[in-house]
């Protein structure tokens, strides 16, 4: 060590290193016990760049924590020289706990922001001078002030969206002047006029700087800038931290990647291990991008790449559905998807259920949950997952009616949401008034509720775009639907109804759902469910316009919605139920359709691609899928037995890194023959066979048509056209022309 930076420094944790020996009983090889071959490959890859492509439920945290522990216990790593970063404090805490259990105390495991903040606080006096700027815990108030100075009237829920836009701009390293163009280029659905947002963004930054404040994005920006501008400080950090691990790498933002590049430094002096799954990229609206994960091999050509595909979480039935869902995906992330292989015993098939209306869907879901509880499944091992927080109320009520305890994750309980509390105050006031010009003339109870809520901006049609404004509208719309249902129920019982009775009903529902927190069924949005798992999962509200959400218009936005459903499916260990309702309310028009993502998967549905063409995001381009795609089973490496997912590896039936048995002379003869065929046809060489297919032929050396047909890329037409010639070459003879001359201008499976 150079100077002592440890006590109260960004590198503390070194003081625990002396206790490591007590925890390391059993030697380094003990850390490897119980790992599967792929996890073991991760754990023993201690040098250089390492990329771990880890599917859902494949034990990625186990693999990377054992890698760190093995590096420390074998003496390759010094614990104080290791920094592991992830995206949530919960994940960082879990990683620290596992490392302690493995005898690797002293290793730093933090979020990006926590690691950067410690470095910024330590180096600020030397790099900039003076006290460290005060960190804004919440920037909403300052954004509100900036909006006011710009002459804009912004409601509280709109402030959340405006704040989120500023955060997105900062993590994508977009300045106020460039924000409108960046929004247009990204296809992002901005919550308000981009020029107005840019103006607020500019004033926010000016005000913050003038007052000596920084926000969480500034923590990353300033730390990266100090390391870029001060080589002496950068050298000090790089001398301290020599080994980096980045979890959930598919969620890294351009700003986080910039900081990571400064930590690791040029020239590859530090070892870097990243782990992620492009199929679980669901936070692009915050600036996250899988591009860094997908392009890791390009930036690090010598990187070790290990794929984890053995799923220890879910049954084969759940895994089969998850694989089928991704088999229909498109885009760059889809080309790198991992085909999972369940390691669990068989379980029940996923259940698909269609309901007439949302209340029936919720009530039946609640009854099925009660049946699971009676069968011995713990409430904490059951989850109901939905696309938007506004969908939660009907499930909160259905569970409360049956006395089933629940907990709402990632959002306030319905009746605790600010917009719902405010609406309650307005409705009570209107109910007490002898005559209210707002509600006078409304044809029914629901009309009165709409009229009251309209005074706070509620409209019959939902607002465009996503975010807090849409969430607020969904909550208020739920109050209108409750009024409709309440009035129908009272009328059916021969009881009268008015606004006062409805408010009393709301109060009773709120009281029933304010019970003390107990172990209960989890209600959560699909985003909030990321990283969690349950024995039984109910995926509800799976209709077009909800999943994919109606404002997902571009192909990539629709594909992210598919990945969101994939995340939901892979949360289930054993029981999985997928459901949708044809109408919103009882007696309503059955105009809804089940999500396009279930096409070809749910019983009785047509294969993907059968929907008529239309606009992207509503069954158009983004909804079209190849109906003829063949879903193949797992292919394993003929050398090491590892499951193969890349097209080239599947053709060769071996890992690219495993030794080849290819007949080099045969491969060259095949290439010369292919070139002659291509010249004769006036077509590119790959139209005849790709390089990967020729390599597979030269490795297998088929002796007959059946063996040749078994090679990936040799379809029936190619077999008829080229089979005799290829088999002649494999036998060491001159190629002969096939008896059947079938023109096939289709390339074989892309490498």
Secondary structure as UniProt FT lines:
FT   TURN            7..8
FT   TURN            10..13
FT   HELIX           14..19
FT   HELIX           20..23
FT   TURN            25..26
FT   HELIX           28..32
FT   TURN            33..34
FT   HELIX           37..44
FT   STRAND          49..54
FT   TURN            56..57
FT   HELIX           60..73
FT   TURN            74..75
FT   HELIX           79..81
FT   STRAND          82..86
FT   HELIX           89..101
FT   TURN            102..103
FT   TURN            105..106
FT   STRAND          108..111
FT   HELIX           112..127
FT   STRAND          134..135
FT   HELIX           140..149
FT   TURN            150..151
FT   HELIX           156..171
FT   TURN            172..173
FT   HELIX           176..178
FT   HELIX           179..186
FT   HELIX           194..210
FT   TURN            211..212
FT   STRAND          213..214
FT   HELIX           216..229
FT   HELIX           231..240
FT   STRAND          243..246
FT   HELIX           249..251
FT   HELIX           254..264
FT   HELIX           266..268
FT   STRAND          271..276
FT   HELIX           278..280
FT   HELIX           284..286
FT   HELIX           291..294
FT   HELIX           296..299
FT   TURN            301..302
FT   STRAND          304..308
FT   STRAND          310..311
FT   HELIX           316..327
FT   HELIX           332..335
FT   STRAND          341..342
FT   STRAND          351..357
FT   HELIX           358..374
FT   TURN            375..376
FT   HELIX           379..381
FT   STRAND          382..386
FT   HELIX           389..391
FT   HELIX           392..401
FT   TURN            402..403
FT   STRAND          406..409
FT   HELIX           414..416
FT   HELIX           418..432
FT   TURN            437..441
FT   HELIX           445..454
FT   TURN            455..457
FT   HELIX           468..492
FT   TURN            493..494
FT   HELIX           499..512
FT   STRAND          521..525
FT   TURN            526..531
FT   STRAND          534..539
FT   STRAND          545..546
FT   TURN            547..548
FT   TURN            550..551
FT   HELIX           555..569
FT   TURN            570..571
FT   STRAND          572..583
FT   TURN            586..587
FT   HELIX           596..598
FT   TURN            599..601
FT   TURN            603..604
FT   TURN            608..609
FT   TURN            616..619
FT   HELIX           621..623
FT   TURN            627..628
FT   STRAND          635..636
FT   TURN            638..640
FT   STRAND          643..644
FT   HELIX           647..652
FT   TURN            656..657
FT   HELIX           664..681
FT   HELIX           685..687
FT   HELIX           691..700
FT   HELIX           705..709
FT   TURN            712..713
FT   HELIX           716..730
FT   TURN            731..732
//
